Amino acid sequence: KQSNIGVEDAFENTDGLTRVDDNKIFVHFNGDHNHLRKQIRQGIAGVYLRSMSIGSNLQEMVQNAVMLHMPLRFEQGLISYIGEEWSTTIDNKLRNIFASEEYKDFDQFAEDNPILAGHSFWYYLDLKFGKATVTNVLYLVRINRDLENGFTYVLGTTLEKVKEDWKAYFEAQYQQ
């Protein structure tokens, strides 16, 4: 459906992210169909994550009153990852950051680059454990309302250990 009624600032998006408002996504077409496809995928992922975490109807919203607060790096990173799994542009950005040796761990890196950190994290999980693992982690995080427990149940290891493994993996990749 297409509508701009009641949405005055719908097209004032300067941060490069697909805007999600409730269950509506706002995209713009710049002539590049791949960019449009990426925006649509990110928008659908954003609507789905929102619906998954807080519910889509009143009963679910009341049941989910103690809402899961997924850190921005994981939420926005997942949306970015769903929009475009991996590309040379993303790989080059991450390689440059690792080459600078500016950050000593994932959390420090994620504070300055939440979307890139989250995107590379979900990509790493997919590479190491498979796509089904990403889905299983999200499902258990939703059920348990705890990020750490979701990772522990699905992967059998802590979130901190996964972050360390993420760093070791990309360091090894970029040293070659």
Salt bridges, closest charged atoms under 4 A:
ASP9 OD1 - ARG19 NH1 3.70
ASP21 OD2 - ARG19 NH2 3.99
ASP22 OD1 - ARG50 NH2 3.64
GLU84 OE1 - LYS38 NZ 3.30
GLU85 OE2 - LYS131 NZ 2.51
ASP91 OD2 - ARG95 NH2 2.82
ASP107 OD1 - ARG73 NH2 3.44
ASP107 OD1 - LYS163 NZ 2.83
ASP126 OD2 - LYS131 NZ 2.82
GLU160 OE2 - LYS163 NZ 3.13
ASP165 OD1 - LYS161 NZ 2.87
GLU171 OE2 - LYS167 NZ 2.90
